[in-house]
């Protein structure tokens, strides 16, 4: 019950266990052709979704370095560990970064982006870089509204980290006018780590032609060229492609609306349970991510709680990152997660709190609240 790597279905594990085949073979090209179409469906885009053997950070770095040039001015949203990371990446490549910050646990303010973009009368801002679902805090940012302000600017691109939102909530790339969407296999895709995905709009590809930042393995031009031939410029993770094929087939069978509804239901169950137990949520009200619920148990050592849940029930919860270590624990509920998993995690948390003499409410209140939310 962590936000990645997430549980992997047996069907996907079995697919991954096939013997590798040649990555230039016709058999493998058929897998690439099939998954390319499935990825466009998942991203709700007509653009190619390019596959990189690497983590979600590789996809985000690729999106940045393939669309921007040294000295370009960018706005970077920072309200958690991954927002901080994109600031570091952008600065590492010599970009002129203006940080739009919010406290950890709070959402980015779309109005702050609007004001900064409207003040840019010279159209010097070339991109807005932000995280949709901030894994470190359990906050989901209003990507749709921020992207609308970027579109109104007319020049800047929207570069979005959708690593824990894609496959968990609605991210209609074309409808929202997103220019770069990055994600990773170990989250909503229900796969092991190792593949990352980046989709680029026509505007982003136009920017690619002007980009002068150094790139080789992450140069998306060759990926686009070979994708048109159902291939890859380098040796891909062949067996992870088998897993991707199986996972995307499962997702298509379930359907996007059902996937999004399931994740929203699990968010509702987790948040209702924690409130009923008397544990405060870390994310601002109304901005909880459908992928992960962050909990700030006042007066309780979150690491002790996690350790005991793992020892007694073999359930792994995520901890707080950086300055939140010991103050926050996080319940991942994305990907291959069902109602039973959420109920089991809630029951385990309640039992451990009771055993430690730390349960602040009526025993079973969390489980009851979670069950009510799942059945509503």
C-alpha positions as CSV (number, residue, x, y, z in Angstrom):
1,X,0.0,0.0,0.0
2,X,2.7,2.5,-1.1
3,X,2.5,4.8,-4.1
4,X,5.0,2.9,-6.1
5,X,6.1,0.3,-7.0
6,X,2.4,-0.7,-6.8
7,X,1.0,-4.2,-6.7
8,X,1.4,-6.1,-10.0
9,X,-1.4,-8.4,-11.3
10,X,-0.4,-12.0,-11.8
11,X,-1.4,-11.7,-15.5
12,X,1.2,-9.0,-15.9
13,X,3.9,-10.9,-14.0
14,X,3.3,-14.0,-16.2
15,X,3.6,-11.9,-19.3
16,X,6.8,-10.5,-18.1
17,X,8.2,-14.0,-17.5
18,X,8.2,-14.9,-21.2
19,X,11.6,-15.5,-22.8
20,X,13.0,-12.3,-24.4
21,X,12.7,-11.9,-28.1
22,X,14.7,-9.8,-30.6
23,X,13.8,-6.2,-30.3
24,X,14.1,-5.7,-34.0
25,X,11.9,-8.7,-34.8
26,X,8.5,-8.6,-36.4
27,X,7.0,-10.2,-33.3
28,X,8.3,-7.4,-31.1
29,X,7.2,-4.7,-33.5
30,X,3.7,-6.1,-33.3
31,X,3.8,-5.6,-29.5
32,X,5.1,-2.0,-30.0
33,X,2.4,-1.2,-32.5
34,X,-0.3,-2.5,-30.1
35,X,1.0,-0.7,-27.0
36,X,1.5,2.6,-29.0
37,X,-2.2,2.6,-29.7
38,X,-3.1,1.6,-26.2
39,X,-0.9,4.4,-24.8
40,X,-2.6,7.0,-27.0
41,X,-5.9,5.8,-25.6
42,X,-4.7,6.1,-22.0
43,X,-3.4,9.6,-22.5
44,X,-6.5,10.6,-24.5
45,X,-4.3,12.0,-27.2
46,X,-3.7,11.7,-30.9
47,X,0.1,12.3,-30.3
48,X,2.7,9.6,-30.1
49,X,3.4,8.4,-26.6
50,X,7.2,7.6,-26.5
51,X,8.6,4.8,-24.3
52,X,11.9,5.3,-22.6
53,X,13.7,2.6,-20.6
54,X,14.1,4.6,-17.4
55,X,12.2,6.0,-14.5
56,X,9.6,8.8,-14.5
57,X,12.4,11.2,-13.9
58,X,13.9,10.3,-17.2
59,X,10.6,11.1,-18.9
60,X,10.4,14.5,-17.2
61,X,14.0,15.4,-17.9
62,X,13.4,14.4,-21.5
63,X,10.4,16.7,-21.7
64,X,12.4,19.6,-20.4
65,X,15.5,19.2,-22.4
66,X,13.7,18.5,-25.7
67,X,11.6,21.6,-25.7
68,X,13.8,24.3,-24.1
69,X,17.1,26.1,-24.7
70,X,19.8,27.4,-22.4
71,X,18.7,30.6,-20.6
72,X,15.0,30.1,-21.3
73,X,12.8,31.5,-18.6
74,X,10.4,28.9,-17.0
75,X,7.9,28.9,-14.2
76,X,8.2,25.9,-11.9
77,X,5.6,24.8,-9.4
78,X,7.0,23.6,-6.1
79,X,4.8,22.2,-3.4
80,X,6.6,18.9,-2.6
81,X,9.6,16.8,-3.2
82,X,9.0,16.3,-6.9
83,X,8.3,19.9,-7.6
84,X,11.7,20.6,-5.9
85,X,13.2,18.0,-8.2
86,X,12.0,19.7,-11.4
87,X,13.5,23.0,-10.1
88,X,16.8,21.2,-9.7
89,X,16.7,19.6,-13.2
90,X,15.8,22.9,-14.8
91,X,18.6,24.8,-13.1
92,X,21.0,22.0,-13.9
93,X,20.4,22.7,-17.6
94,X,20.9,26.5,-17.2
95,X,17.3,27.5,-17.4
96,X,16.1,30.8,-15.7
97,X,13.8,29.4,-13.1
98,X,11.1,31.3,-11.3
99,X,9.6,29.2,-8.6
100,X,5.9,29.4,-7.7
101,X,5.8,27.8,-4.3
102,X,3.2,26.5,-1.9
103,X,3.7,24.9,1.4
104,X,3.9,21.1,1.5
105,X,0.3,19.8,1.9
106,X,-1.1,22.8,0.1
107,X,-2.0,23.0,-3.6
108,X,-0.3,25.2,-6.1
109,X,-2.4,28.4,-6.6
110,X,-3.5,28.7,-10.3
111,X,-3.9,32.4,-9.8
112,X,-0.2,32.8,-9.0
113,X,0.5,31.2,-12.4
114,X,-2.0,33.5,-14.1
115,X,-0.5,36.6,-12.6
116,X,3.0,35.6,-13.5
117,X,2.0,34.7,-17.1
118,X,0.0,37.9,-17.6
119,X,2.8,40.0,-16.3
120,X,5.1,38.4,-19.0
121,X,4.2,40.9,-21.7
122,X,7.5,40.1,-23.5
123,X,6.5,36.4,-23.8
124,X,9.9,35.4,-22.2
125,X,8.4,32.5,-20.3
126,X,8.8,29.4,-22.4
127,X,7.4,26.7,-20.2
128,X,5.4,26.0,-17.0
129,X,6.7,22.9,-15.3
130,X,4.7,21.3,-12.5
131,X,3.6,18.1,-10.8
132,X,-0.1,17.0,-11.2
133,X,-0.2,14.6,-8.2
134,X,2.5,15.4,-5.7
135,X,3.4,11.9,-4.3
136,X,5.3,13.2,-1.3
137,X,2.3,15.1,0.2
138,X,-0.8,13.4,-1.3
139,X,-1.9,16.7,-2.9
140,X,-3.4,16.9,-6.4
141,X,-2.9,20.2,-8.2
142,X,-5.4,21.9,-10.5
143,X,-3.5,21.1,-13.7
144,X,-6.5,21.8,-15.9
145,X,-6.9,25.4,-14.7
146,X,-3.1,26.1,-14.7
147,X,-2.9,24.7,-18.2
148,X,-5.7,27.0,-19.4
149,X,-3.6,30.0,-18.1
150,X,-0.6,28.7,-20.0
151,X,-2.6,28.4,-23.2
152,X,-3.9,32.0,-22.8
153,X,-0.2,33.1,-22.6
154,X,0.2,31.8,-26.1
155,X,3.9,31.0,-26.1
156,X,4.7,28.9,-23.0
157,X,4.4,25.2,-22.9
158,X,2.8,23.1,-20.1
159,X,5.2,20.3,-19.0
160,X,3.4,18.1,-16.5
161,X,4.7,15.3,-14.2
162,X,1.7,12.9,-14.3
163,X,3.6,10.0,-12.8
164,X,1.1,9.3,-10.0
165,X,-2.0,10.7,-11.7
166,X,-2.0,9.0,-15.1
167,X,-4.0,5.9,-14.9
168,X,-5.5,7.0,-11.5
169,X,-7.5,10.1,-12.5
170,X,-8.5,11.9,-15.7
171,X,-5.6,13.5,-17.6
172,X,-7.1,14.2,-21.1
173,X,-3.9,15.5,-22.8
174,X,-5.5,17.0,-25.9
175,X,-8.6,18.4,-24.2
176,X,-6.6,20.2,-21.6
177,X,-4.0,21.4,-24.1
178,X,-1.1,19.8,-22.3
179,X,2.2,19.9,-24.2
180,X,4.4,17.4,-22.4
181,X,3.0,14.6,-20.2
182,X,5.4,12.3,-18.4
183,X,4.7,9.1,-16.4
184,X,6.3,5.9,-15.1
185,X,5.4,2.2,-15.2
186,X,5.4,1.5,-11.5
187,X,2.3,3.5,-10.6
188,X,-1.1,3.4,-12.3
189,X,0.3,1.2,-15.0
190,X,0.4,-1.7,-12.6
191,X,3.9,-2.8,-13.7
192,X,7.4,-3.0,-12.1
193,X,9.6,0.0,-12.5
194,X,11.7,0.4,-15.6
195,X,9.7,2.1,-18.3
196,X,8.7,5.8,-18.6
197,X,6.4,7.5,-21.0
198,X,6.5,11.0,-22.5
199,X,3.9,12.4,-24.9
200,X,4.5,15.7,-26.8
201,X,2.0,18.0,-28.5
202,X,2.6,19.6,-31.9
203,X,3.6,22.8,-30.1
204,X,6.2,20.8,-28.1
205,X,7.6,19.3,-31.3
206,X,7.9,22.8,-32.8
207,X,9.9,23.8,-29.7
208,X,12.0,20.7,-30.1
209,X,13.3,22.1,-33.4
210,X,14.6,25.1,-31.6
211,X,15.9,23.4,-28.5
212,X,19.7,23.5,-28.0
213,X,20.0,21.7,-24.6
214,X,22.4,18.7,-24.7
215,X,20.8,15.3,-25.2
216,X,21.6,11.9,-26.6
217,X,19.9,8.9,-25.0
218,X,16.9,11.2,-24.1
219,X,16.8,12.9,-27.5
220,X,13.1,12.3,-28.4
221,X,13.6,12.9,-32.1
222,X,15.0,9.4,-32.7
223,X,12.3,7.9,-30.4
224,X,9.6,9.6,-32.5
225,X,11.2,8.5,-35.8
226,X,11.5,4.8,-34.7
227,X,8.0,4.8,-33.1
228,X,6.6,5.4,-36.5
229,X,8.2,2.1,-37.5
230,X,7.1,0.4,-34.3
231,X,10.6,0.3,-33.0
232,X,13.0,2.0,-30.6
233,X,16.3,3.8,-31.1
234,X,18.0,1.7,-28.4
235,X,17.6,-1.7,-26.8
236,X,14.3,-1.4,-24.9
237,X,13.3,-3.4,-21.8
238,X,11.7,-6.2,-23.9
239,X,10.1,-8.1,-21.0
240,X,8.6,-4.9,-19.6
241,X,7.0,-4.3,-22.9
242,X,5.3,-7.7,-22.5
243,X,4.1,-6.5,-19.1
244,X,2.9,-3.2,-20.6
245,X,0.9,-5.0,-23.2
246,X,-0.8,-7.1,-20.6
247,X,-1.4,-4.2,-18.2
248,X,-2.9,-1.9,-20.8
249,X,-5.2,-4.7,-22.0
250,X,-6.5,-5.0,-18.5
251,X,-7.0,-1.3,-18.3
252,X,-8.9,-1.1,-21.5
253,X,-11.1,-3.9,-20.4
254,X,-11.9,-2.0,-17.2
255,X,-12.4,1.3,-19.1
256,X,-11.1,4.8,-18.2
257,X,-14.3,5.9,-16.4
258,X,-14.3,2.8,-14.3
259,X,-10.6,3.2,-13.5
260,X,-11.1,6.8,-12.4
261,X,-14.2,6.0,-10.4
262,X,-12.4,3.2,-8.6
263,X,-9.5,5.4,-7.6
264,X,-11.9,8.2,-6.4
265,X,-13.8,5.7,-4.3
266,X,-10.6,4.4,-2.7
267,X,-9.6,8.0,-1.9
268,X,-13.0,8.6,-0.3
269,X,-12.7,5.4,1.8
270,X,-9.2,6.2,3.0
271,X,-9.9,9.8,3.9
272,X,-13.2,8.9,5.6
273,X,-11.5,6.2,7.6
274,X,-8.6,8.4,8.8
275,X,-11.0,11.1,9.9
276,X,-13.2,8.6,11.7
277,X,-10.1,7.3,13.6
278,X,-9.2,10.9,14.5
279,X,-6.1,11.1,12.4
280,X,-5.7,14.4,10.5
281,X,-5.1,14.4,6.8
282,X,-1.9,16.2,5.5
283,X,-3.3,17.4,2.2
284,X,-5.5,20.4,2.2
285,X,-9.3,19.6,2.2
286,X,-10.5,19.0,-1.3
287,X,-7.1,18.5,-2.8
288,X,-6.4,14.9,-1.8
289,X,-4.9,12.8,-4.6
290,X,-6.9,9.8,-5.8
291,X,-3.6,7.9,-5.9
292,X,-2.4,8.4,-2.3
293,X,-3.7,9.6,1.1
294,X,-1.1,11.4,3.4
295,X,-1.9,11.3,7.1
296,X,-0.3,13.5,9.8
297,X,-1.0,11.6,13.1
298,X,-0.7,14.3,15.7
299,X,1.3,13.1,18.7
300,X,2.1,9.8,17.1
301,X,5.4,8.6,15.7
302,X,4.4,7.8,12.1
303,X,7.5,5.6,11.7
304,X,6.6,3.5,14.7
305,X,3.1,3.0,13.3
306,X,4.5,2.0,9.9
307,X,7.0,-0.4,11.4
308,X,4.3,-2.1,13.6
309,X,1.8,-2.4,10.7
310,X,4.5,-4.0,8.6
311,X,5.6,-6.4,11.4
312,X,2.2,-7.5,12.5
313,X,0.3,-7.5,9.2
314,X,2.9,-7.5,6.4
315,X,1.4,-4.3,5.0
316,X,3.8,-1.6,3.9
317,X,2.7,2.0,4.2
318,X,4.9,4.8,2.8
319,X,6.6,7.3,5.2
320,X,7.1,11.0,5.1
321,X,9.9,12.4,3.0
322,X,12.6,14.8,4.0
323,X,11.4,17.0,6.9
324,X,8.1,15.0,7.1
325,X,9.8,11.8,8.2
326,X,8.2,10.5,11.4
327,X,5.4,13.1,11.0
328,X,3.5,11.6,8.1
329,X,2.6,8.2,6.7
330,X,1.0,7.7,3.3
331,X,-1.5,5.1,2.1
332,X,-1.1,4.3,-1.6
333,X,-4.3,3.2,-3.3
334,X,-3.4,3.3,-7.0
335,X,-3.0,0.8,-9.7
336,X,-3.9,-2.9,-9.0
337,X,-5.8,-2.1,-5.7
338,X,-9.3,-3.2,-4.8
339,X,-11.8,-2.5,-2.0
340,X,-10.5,-5.4,0.0
341,X,-7.0,-3.9,0.0
342,X,-8.2,-0.6,1.4
343,X,-10.4,-2.2,4.0
344,X,-7.5,-4.4,5.1
345,X,-5.1,-1.5,5.4
346,X,-7.6,0.5,7.4
347,X,-8.3,-2.4,9.8
348,X,-4.5,-3.0,10.3
349,X,-3.9,0.7,11.1
350,X,-6.8,0.6,13.6
351,X,-5.6,-2.6,15.3
352,X,-2.0,-1.2,15.6
353,X,-3.2,2.1,17.1
354,X,-5.3,0.1,19.6
355,X,-2.4,-2.1,20.5
356,X,-0.2,1.0,21.1
357,X,-2.9,2.7,23.1
358,X,-3.1,5.5,20.5
359,X,-6.6,4.9,19.0
360,X,-8.4,8.2,19.4
361,X,-11.9,7.1,18.5
362,X,-14.2,4.2,18.7
363,X,-12.5,0.9,17.7
364,X,-13.8,0.0,14.2
365,X,-15.0,3.5,13.4
366,X,-12.4,3.8,10.6
367,X,-13.4,0.4,9.0
368,X,-17.0,1.4,9.2
369,X,-16.4,4.8,7.6
370,X,-14.3,3.2,4.8
371,X,-17.0,0.6,4.2
372,X,-19.7,3.2,4.0
373,X,-17.7,5.3,1.5
374,X,-17.0,2.2,-0.7
375,X,-20.7,1.4,-0.7
376,X,-22.1,4.9,-1.3
